[in-house]
Amino acid sequence: MVYFELPTKKELDSIDSKERMNIFRQYFATSRYDRLFIQKCLLSTAYNESRLSEVKEMEQTHDDSYCDKVNKIKEYGYIDEFIVAVKEEEQAIQKIIEAYDKRMRMSNL
């Protein structure tokens, strides 16, 4: 998994909102990568059941890290900007889901 370090409040204060949005986008890209990595490890439990506890730990770490980031961003006073990035990420994920839905419907014909 990839570790994403959120800049300090001072660092975020010193840049404009466009740069902060790019940082938030980088965070979400890292998060998606980590989710795919966790999924890959989960798949491997079909032939290596001993990895299941590792996968559960990775999932918990990922979720805890997200909550920590959100709390830190709230503390820093940038939650409104972060929410804009969250909604952007939700839209991107929705498009991915719709593409999969379309492929799955087509394969069921």
C-alpha contacts under 8 A as a table, 3 or more apart, distances in Angstrom:
res1	aa1	res2	aa2	distance
1	M	33	Y	7.81
1	M	34	D	5.29
1	M	37	F	6.77
2	V	30	T	6.58
2	V	33	Y	7.82
2	V	34	D	6.47
3	Y	30	T	7.92
4	F	27	Y	6.49
4	F	30	T	6.98
6	L	69	K	7.28
7	P	10	K	8.00
7	P	11	E	5.81
7	P	12	L	6.27
8	T	11	E	5.12
8	T	12	L	6.23
9	K	12	L	5.04
9	K	13	D	5.91
9	K	76	Y	5.66
10	K	13	D	5.01
10	K	14	S	6.28
11	E	14	S	5.20
11	E	15	I	6.86
12	L	15	I	5.56
12	L	16	D	7.91
12	L	20	R	6.63
13	D	16	D	7.63
15	I	19	E	6.20
15	I	20	R	6.83
16	D	19	E	5.49
16	D	20	R	6.41
17	S	20	R	4.92
17	S	21	M	6.08
17	S	81	E	7.50
18	K	21	M	5.10
18	K	22	N	6.39
19	E	22	N	5.03
19	E	23	I	6.36
20	R	23	I	4.98
20	R	24	F	6.26
20	R	81	E	7.98
21	M	24	F	4.99
21	M	25	R	6.09
21	M	81	E	7.07
21	M	82	F	7.31
21	M	85	A	6.48
22	N	25	R	4.94
22	N	26	Q	6.12
23	I	26	Q	5.01
23	I	27	Y	6.26
24	F	27	Y	4.96
24	F	28	F	6.39
24	F	82	F	6.70
24	F	85	A	6.40
25	R	28	F	5.10
25	R	29	A	6.19
25	R	85	A	6.65
25	R	89	E	7.88
26	Q	29	A	5.05
26	Q	30	T	6.17
27	Y	30	T	5.11
27	Y	31	S	6.15
28	F	31	S	4.83
28	F	32	R	6.12
28	F	89	E	7.13
29	A	32	R	5.18
29	A	33	Y	6.24
30	T	33	Y	5.07
30	T	34	D	6.19
31	S	34	D	5.07
31	S	35	R	6.19
31	S	62	H	7.83
32	R	35	R	5.02
32	R	36	L	6.28
33	Y	36	L	5.19
33	Y	37	F	6.24
34	D	37	F	4.94
34	D	38	I	6.11
34	D	62	H	7.74
35	R	38	I	5.02
35	R	39	Q	6.13
36	L	39	Q	4.95
36	L	40	K	6.15
37	F	40	K	5.04
37	F	41	C	6.29
38	I	41	C	5.08
38	I	42	L	6.09
38	I	55	V	6.33
38	I	58	M	6.76
38	I	59	E	6.95
39	Q	42	L	4.92
39	Q	43	L	6.21
40	K	43	L	5.18
40	K	44	S	6.51
41	C	44	S	5.09
41	C	45	T	6.83
41	C	51	R	7.45
41	C	55	V	6.38
42	L	45	T	5.40
42	L	46	A	7.83
42	L	51	R	7.67
42	L	52	L	6.83
42	L	55	V	6.03
43	L	46	A	5.98
44	S	47	Y	5.81
44	S	48	N	5.97
44	S	49	E	7.81
44	S	51	R	7.53
45	T	48	N	4.48
45	T	49	E	4.47
45	T	50	S	6.99
45	T	51	R	5.70
45	T	52	L	5.93
46	A	49	E	6.27
48	N	51	R	6.03
49	E	52	L	5.68
50	S	53	S	6.88
50	S	54	E	7.94
51	R	54	E	5.10
51	R	55	V	6.23
52	L	55	V	5.05
52	L	56	K	6.24
53	S	56	K	5.06
53	S	57	E	6.15
54	E	57	E	5.05
54	E	58	M	6.17
55	V	58	M	5.02
55	V	59	E	6.17
56	K	59	E	5.11
56	K	60	Q	6.18
57	E	60	Q	5.09
57	E	61	T	6.02
58	M	61	T	5.05
58	M	62	H	6.03
59	E	62	H	5.10
59	E	63	D	6.17
60	Q	63	D	5.14
60	Q	64	D	5.98
61	T	64	D	5.13
61	T	65	S	5.96
62	H	65	S	5.14
62	H	66	Y	6.32
63	D	66	Y	5.15
63	D	67	C	6.41
64	D	67	C	5.16
64	D	68	D	6.13
65	S	68	D	5.01
65	S	69	K	6.14
66	Y	69	K	5.10
66	Y	70	V	6.23
67	C	70	V	5.13
67	C	71	N	6.15
68	D	71	N	5.14
68	D	72	K	6.08
69	K	72	K	5.04
69	K	73	I	6.06
70	V	73	I	5.10
70	V	74	K	6.16
70	V	79	I	7.58
71	N	74	K	5.07
71	N	75	E	6.12
72	K	75	E	4.93
72	K	76	Y	6.13
73	I	76	Y	4.97
73	I	77	G	6.23
73	I	78	Y	5.47
73	I	79	I	5.63
73	I	82	F	7.50
74	K	77	G	5.10
74	K	78	Y	5.98
74	K	79	I	4.95
75	E	78	Y	7.83
76	Y	79	I	7.90
77	G	80	D	7.92
78	Y	81	E	5.50
78	Y	82	F	6.22
79	I	82	F	4.84
79	I	83	I	5.99
80	D	83	I	5.14
80	D	84	V	6.58
81	E	84	V	5.21
81	E	85	A	6.62
82	F	85	A	5.03
82	F	86	V	6.10
83	I	86	V	4.75
83	I	87	K	6.13
84	V	87	K	5.25
84	V	88	E	6.28
85	A	88	E	4.96
85	A	89	E	6.14
86	V	89	E	5.04
86	V	90	E	6.10
87	K	90	E	4.93
87	K	91	Q	6.23
88	E	91	Q	5.20
88	E	92	A	6.35
89	E	92	A	5.01
89	E	93	I	6.15
90	E	93	I	5.14
90	E	94	Q	6.03
91	Q	94	Q	4.96
91	Q	95	K	6.27
92	A	95	K	5.22
92	A	96	I	6.49
93	I	96	I	5.01
93	I	97	I	6.20
94	Q	97	I	4.99
94	Q	98	E	6.10
95	K	98	E	5.03
95	K	99	A	6.18
96	I	99	A	5.12
96	I	100	Y	6.33
97	I	100	Y	5.11
97	I	101	D	6.05
98	E	101	D	4.87
98	E	102	K	6.09
99	A	102	K	5.15
99	A	103	R	6.30
100	Y	103	R	5.07
100	Y	104	M	6.02
101	D	104	M	5.10
101	D	105	R	6.11
102	K	105	R	5.19
102	K	106	M	6.16
103	R	106	M	5.12
103	R	107	S	6.17
104	M	107	S	5.16
104	M	108	N	6.38
105	R	108	N	5.22
105	R	109	L	6.84
106	M	109	L	5.56
